[in-house]
Amino acid sequence: MMRKPRDFDAELKSLEDKTRDLKARKVQQLGELVILTGADALSAEELAGALIVLAETKDAGKREAWAKRGAAFFQGRARRSASPPDRDSGGAATQPGGAQSASNGASTS
């Protein structure tokens, strides 16, 4: 019995579709992260400048400190989102302000 030949064009199209979907999801998640951290209050130039500095930083100590702070941010959000469903909307409304005030307090020290 003969095997069915592979349709490379269909497989390639499927991979391209998956790639496009992953890129779109990444963009959406980055936008959500900007909003959740309160960074949407910055101008596009300020945000771009800060991200460039972050991306160019090679200091392992700074990067580790940022990673720990980011992990704490997400752990705090996970604890808040684990609240009862009737309280979710109230918790969601206070999260950006809480994250922003925490980041403002740490950046001034």
Secondary structure, DSSP 8 states (H G I E B T S, - for coil): -------HHHHHHHHHHHHHHHHHHHHHHHHHHHHHTTGGGS-HHHHHHHHHHHHH---HHHHHHHHHHHHHHHHHHHHHHTS-GGGHHHHHHHHHHHHHHHHHHHHT-
